[in-house]
């Protein structure tokens, strides 16, 4: 039998094995990417989480109204009628 492929020296083979990530790490990263993709798809399908919430848009399109959602009306000092 004629061996057509050339084998790597023992030192190069060991160095190549040390440089490759372990299979468990590759599996974990693949699982992480898959979970991100699924959660992004579900989140996009579910839509906004609050009534009236929408994308920011660009200032030229009127997306930024500057409204803080009424946060200025809240009593942040804690001083009430006791």
TIVO-2410 file (N, C-alpha, C; in nm, 3 decimals):
# residues 82
REC num residu      c1      c2      c3 atome chaine
REC   1      X   0.084  -0.117   0.000     N      A
REC   1      X   0.000   0.000   0.000    CA      A
REC   1      X   0.088   0.124   0.000     C      A
REC   2      X   0.047   0.216  -0.080     N      A
REC   2      X   0.123   0.340  -0.094    CA      A
REC   2      X   0.058   0.447  -0.007     C      A
REC   3      X   0.133   0.503   0.085     N      A
REC   3      X   0.078   0.605   0.175    CA      A
REC   3      X   0.090   0.740   0.108     C      A
REC   4      X  -0.024   0.799   0.065     N      A
REC   4      X  -0.020   0.923  -0.012    CA      A
REC   4      X  -0.017   1.047   0.077     C      A
REC   5      X  -0.072   1.040   0.193     N      A
REC   5      X  -0.070   1.159   0.279    CA      A
REC   5      X   0.054   1.156   0.366     C      A
REC   6      X   0.100   1.276   0.394     N      A
REC   6      X   0.220   1.285   0.476    CA      A
REC   6      X   0.178   1.304   0.620     C      A
REC   7      X   0.246   1.237   0.710     N      A
REC   7      X   0.214   1.250   0.851    CA      A
REC   7      X   0.295   1.364   0.911     C      A
REC   8      X   0.237   1.429   1.010     N      A
REC   8      X   0.305   1.537   1.080    CA      A
REC   8      X   0.404   1.480   1.180     C      A
REC   9      X   0.511   1.552   1.206     N      A
REC   9      X   0.602   1.507   1.312    CA      A
REC   9      X   0.529   1.502   1.446     C      A
REC  10      X   0.579   1.423   1.537     N      A
REC  10      X   0.512   1.404   1.667    CA      A
REC  10      X   0.497   1.535   1.743     C      A
REC  11      X   0.597   1.622   1.737     N      A
REC  11      X   0.590   1.750   1.808    CA      A
REC  11      X   0.486   1.842   1.749     C      A
REC  12      X   0.471   1.844   1.616     N      A
REC  12      X   0.373   1.930   1.550    CA      A
REC  12      X   0.231   1.880   1.578     C      A
REC  13      X   0.215   1.751   1.584     N      A
REC  13      X   0.083   1.694   1.612    CA      A
REC  13      X   0.037   1.729   1.753     C      A
REC  14      X   0.129   1.721   1.847     N      A
REC  14      X   0.094   1.754   1.986    CA      A
REC  14      X   0.064   1.903   2.000     C      A
REC  15      X   0.140   1.987   1.930     N      A
REC  15      X   0.117   2.132   1.936    CA      A
REC  15      X  -0.017   2.166   1.874     C      A
REC  16      X  -0.052   2.098   1.765     N      A
REC  16      X  -0.180   2.122   1.699    CA      A
REC  16      X  -0.296   2.082   1.789     C      A
REC  17      X  -0.280   1.971   1.861     N      A
REC  17      X  -0.384   1.927   1.953    CA      A
REC  17      X  -0.402   2.024   2.070     C      A
REC  18      X  -0.292   2.085   2.115     N      A
REC  18      X  -0.301   2.180   2.226    CA      A
REC  18      X  -0.369   2.310   2.184     C      A
REC  19      X  -0.357   2.347   2.057     N      A
REC  19      X  -0.414   2.473   2.009    CA      A
REC  19      X  -0.564   2.464   1.984     C      A
REC  20      X  -0.615   2.347   1.958     N      A
REC  20      X  -0.758   2.333   1.931    CA      A
REC  20      X  -0.835   2.334   2.062     C      A
REC  21      X  -0.952   2.399   2.063     N      A
REC  21      X  -1.031   2.401   2.186    CA      A
REC  21      X  -1.090   2.263   2.215     C      A
REC  22      X  -1.117   2.235   2.341     N      A
REC  22      X  -1.175   2.104   2.374    CA      A
REC  22      X  -1.317   2.092   2.317     C      A
REC  23      X  -1.358   1.972   2.285     N      A
REC  23      X  -1.491   1.952   2.227    CA      A
REC  23      X  -1.604   2.002   2.317     C      A
REC  24      X  -1.586   1.995   2.448     N      A
REC  24      X  -1.691   2.042   2.539    CA      A
REC  24      X  -1.711   2.192   2.525     C      A
REC  25      X  -1.603   2.267   2.504     N      A
REC  25      X  -1.613   2.411   2.485    CA      A
REC  25      X  -1.684   2.443   2.355     C      A
REC  26      X  -1.652   2.370   2.250     N      A
REC  26      X  -1.720   2.391   2.121    CA      A
REC  26      X  -1.869   2.361   2.133     C      A
REC  27      X  -1.903   2.255   2.204     N      A
REC  27      X  -2.044   2.221   2.224    CA      A
REC  27      X  -2.116   2.327   2.305     C      A
REC  28      X  -2.050   2.379   2.408     N      A
REC  28      X  -2.111   2.483   2.490    CA      A
REC  28      X  -2.136   2.610   2.409     C      A
REC  29      X  -2.037   2.650   2.329     N      A
REC  29      X  -2.055   2.770   2.247    CA      A
REC  29      X  -2.164   2.752   2.142     C      A
REC  30      X  -2.173   2.633   2.086     N      A
REC  30      X  -2.280   2.604   1.991    CA      A
REC  30      X  -2.417   2.610   2.059     C      A
REC  31      X  -2.427   2.555   2.177     N      A
REC  31      X  -2.552   2.559   2.253    CA      A
REC  31      X  -2.588   2.703   2.291     C      A
REC  32      X  -2.489   2.781   2.330     N      A
REC  32      X  -2.511   2.921   2.365    CA      A
REC  32      X  -2.564   2.999   2.245     C      A
REC  33      X  -2.505   2.979   2.129     N      A
REC  33      X  -2.550   3.048   2.008    CA      A
REC  33      X  -2.691   3.004   1.970     C      A
REC  34      X  -2.721   2.877   1.985     N      A
REC  34      X  -2.854   2.826   1.954    CA      A
REC  34      X  -2.959   2.885   2.049     C      A
REC  35      X  -2.928   2.892   2.177     N      A
REC  35      X  -3.021   2.950   2.274    CA      A
REC  35      X  -3.044   3.098   2.248     C      A
REC  36      X  -2.940   3.172   2.210     N      A
REC  36      X  -2.955   3.313   2.176    CA      A
REC  36      X  -3.046   3.329   2.056     C      A
REC  37      X  -3.025   3.247   1.953     N      A
REC  37      X  -3.107   3.257   1.833    CA      A
REC  37      X  -3.254   3.227   1.863     C      A
REC  38      X  -3.279   3.124   1.943     N      A
REC  38      X  -3.417   3.089   1.977    CA      A
REC  38      X  -3.481   3.199   2.061     C      A
REC  39      X  -3.409   3.253   2.160     N      A
REC  39      X  -3.468   3.356   2.245    CA      A
REC  39      X  -3.492   3.484   2.166     C      A
REC  40      X  -3.403   3.517   2.072     N      A
REC  40      X  -3.423   3.636   1.989    CA      A
REC  40      X  -3.546   3.619   1.900     C      A
REC  41      X  -3.564   3.500   1.844     N      A
REC  41      X  -3.678   3.474   1.758    CA      A
REC  41      X  -3.809   3.482   1.837     C      A
REC  42      X  -3.811   3.423   1.955     N      A
REC  42      X  -3.931   3.427   2.038    CA      A
REC  42      X  -3.960   3.571   2.083     C      A
REC  43      X  -3.858   3.646   2.120     N      A
REC  43      X  -3.877   3.784   2.161    CA      A
REC  43      X  -3.927   3.871   2.048     C      A
REC  44      X  -3.877   3.848   1.928     N      A
REC  44      X  -3.924   3.925   1.812    CA      A
REC  44      X  -4.070   3.891   1.781     C      A
REC  45      X  -4.106   3.766   1.796     N      A
REC  45      X  -4.243   3.726   1.768    CA      A
REC  45      X  -4.340   3.777   1.874     C      A
REC  46      X  -4.294   3.789   1.999     N      A
REC  46      X  -4.381   3.833   2.107    CA      A
REC  46      X  -4.410   3.982   2.099     C      A
REC  47      X  -4.319   4.060   2.045     N      A
REC  47      X  -4.341   4.203   2.032    CA      A
REC  47      X  -4.300   4.279   2.156     C      A
REC  48      X  -4.346   4.404   2.166     N      A
REC  48      X  -4.306   4.488   2.279    CA      A
REC  48      X  -4.360   4.437   2.412     C      A
REC  49      X  -4.291   4.471   2.519     N      A
REC  49      X  -4.329   4.422   2.651    CA      A
REC  49      X  -4.426   4.516   2.723     C      A
REC  50      X  -4.442   4.637   2.672     N      A
REC  50      X  -4.529   4.733   2.737    CA      A
REC  50      X  -4.614   4.803   2.632     C      A
REC  51      X  -4.735   4.844   2.668     N      A
REC  51      X  -4.820   4.916   2.572    CA      A
REC  51      X  -4.754   5.047   2.532     C      A
REC  52      X  -4.756   5.078   2.404     N      A
REC  52      X  -4.701   5.203   2.356    CA      A
REC  52      X  -4.551   5.200   2.336     C      A
REC  53      X  -4.485   5.087   2.364     N      A
REC  53      X  -4.340   5.079   2.346    CA      A
REC  53      X  -4.312   5.046   2.201     C      A
REC  54      X  -4.221   5.122   2.141     N      A
REC  54      X  -4.184   5.097   2.003    CA      A
REC  54      X  -4.039   5.136   1.984     C      A
REC  55      X  -3.987   5.110   1.867     N      A
REC  55      X  -3.846   5.136   1.838    CA      A
REC  55      X  -3.812   5.283   1.852     C      A
REC  56      X  -3.684   5.311   1.870     N      A
REC  56      X  -3.641   5.450   1.889    CA      A
REC  56      X  -3.646   5.529   1.760     C      A
REC  57      X  -3.620   5.466   1.647     N      A
REC  57      X  -3.620   5.537   1.520    CA      A
REC  57      X  -3.503   5.634   1.513     C      A
REC  58      X  -3.504   5.718   1.411     N      A
REC  58      X  -3.400   5.819   1.399    CA      A
REC  58      X  -3.463   5.955   1.425     C      A
REC  59      X  -3.386   6.054   1.470     N      A
REC  59      X  -3.443   6.185   1.501    CA      A
REC  59      X  -3.512   6.249   1.381     C      A
REC  60      X  -3.468   6.221   1.261     N      A
REC  60      X  -3.531   6.278   1.141    CA      A
REC  60      X  -3.671   6.222   1.117     C      A
REC  61      X  -3.700   6.105   1.170     N      A
REC  61      X  -3.829   6.041   1.149    CA      A
REC  61      X  -3.927   6.070   1.261     C      A
REC  62      X  -3.887   6.149   1.357     N      A
REC  62      X  -3.977   6.180   1.467    CA      A
REC  62      X  -3.984   6.070   1.570     C      A
REC  63      X  -3.888   5.979   1.573     N      A
REC  63      X  -3.891   5.868   1.668    CA      A
REC  63      X  -3.860   5.911   1.810     C      A
REC  64      X  -3.775   6.011   1.826     N      A
REC  64      X  -3.738   6.055   1.961    CA      A
REC  64      X  -3.823   6.175   2.001     C      A
REC  65      X  -3.919   6.155   2.090     N      A
REC  65      X  -4.008   6.264   2.128    CA      A
REC  65      X  -3.958   6.339   2.250     C      A
REC  66      X  -3.863   6.282   2.322     N      A
REC  66      X  -3.811   6.348   2.440    CA      A
REC  66      X  -3.899   6.330   2.562     C      A
REC  67      X  -4.006   6.253   2.552     N      A
REC  67      X  -4.096   6.230   2.666    CA      A
REC  67      X  -4.032   6.128   2.758     C      A
REC  68      X  -4.028   6.158   2.887     N      A
REC  68      X  -3.966   6.067   2.984    CA      A
REC  68      X  -4.067   5.968   3.042     C      A
REC  69      X  -4.187   5.970   2.995     N      A
REC  69      X  -4.286   5.876   3.043    CA      A
REC  69      X  -4.346   5.917   3.177     C      A
REC  70      X  -4.340   6.043   3.211     N      A
REC  70      X  -4.400   6.090   3.334    CA      A
REC  70      X  -4.317   6.066   3.457     C      A
REC  71      X  -4.188   6.041   3.443     N      A
REC  71      X  -4.104   6.014   3.559    CA      A
REC  71      X  -4.088   6.139   3.644     C      A
REC  72      X  -4.106   6.257   3.585     N      A
REC  72      X  -4.094   6.382   3.661    CA      A
REC  72      X  -4.211   6.404   3.755     C      A
REC  73      X  -4.321   6.335   3.734     N      A
REC  73      X  -4.439   6.351   3.818    CA      A
REC  73      X  -4.431   6.268   3.946     C      A
REC  74      X  -4.337   6.177   3.954     N      A
REC  74      X  -4.328   6.091   4.070    CA      A
REC  74      X  -4.262   6.163   4.187     C      A
REC  75      X  -4.304   6.132   4.307     N      A
REC  75      X  -4.245   6.190   4.426    CA      A
REC  75      X  -4.124   6.107   4.463     C      A
REC  76      X  -4.006   6.152   4.427     N      A
REC  76      X  -3.885   6.075   4.447    CA      A
REC  76      X  -3.821   6.102   4.583     C      A
REC  77      X  -3.870   6.202   4.657     N      A
REC  77      X  -3.808   6.238   4.785    CA      A
REC  77      X  -3.864   6.159   4.901     C      A
REC  78      X  -3.973   6.094   4.884     N      A
REC  78      X  -4.029   6.013   4.991    CA      A
REC  78      X  -4.103   6.096   5.096     C      A
REC  79      X  -4.113   6.224   5.073     N      A
REC  79      X  -4.183   6.309   5.170    CA      A
REC  79      X  -4.331   6.314   5.136     C      A
REC  80      X  -4.409   6.248   5.211     N      A
REC  80      X  -4.553   6.248   5.189    CA      A
REC  80      X  -4.626   6.299   5.311     C      A
REC  81      X  -4.758   6.296   5.306     N      A
REC  81      X  -4.838   6.336   5.422    CA      A
REC  81      X  -4.843   6.219   5.519     C      A
REC  82      X  -4.776   6.233   5.633     N      A
REC  82      X  -4.773   6.125   5.733    CA      A
REC  82      X  -4.869   6.157   5.844     C      A
***
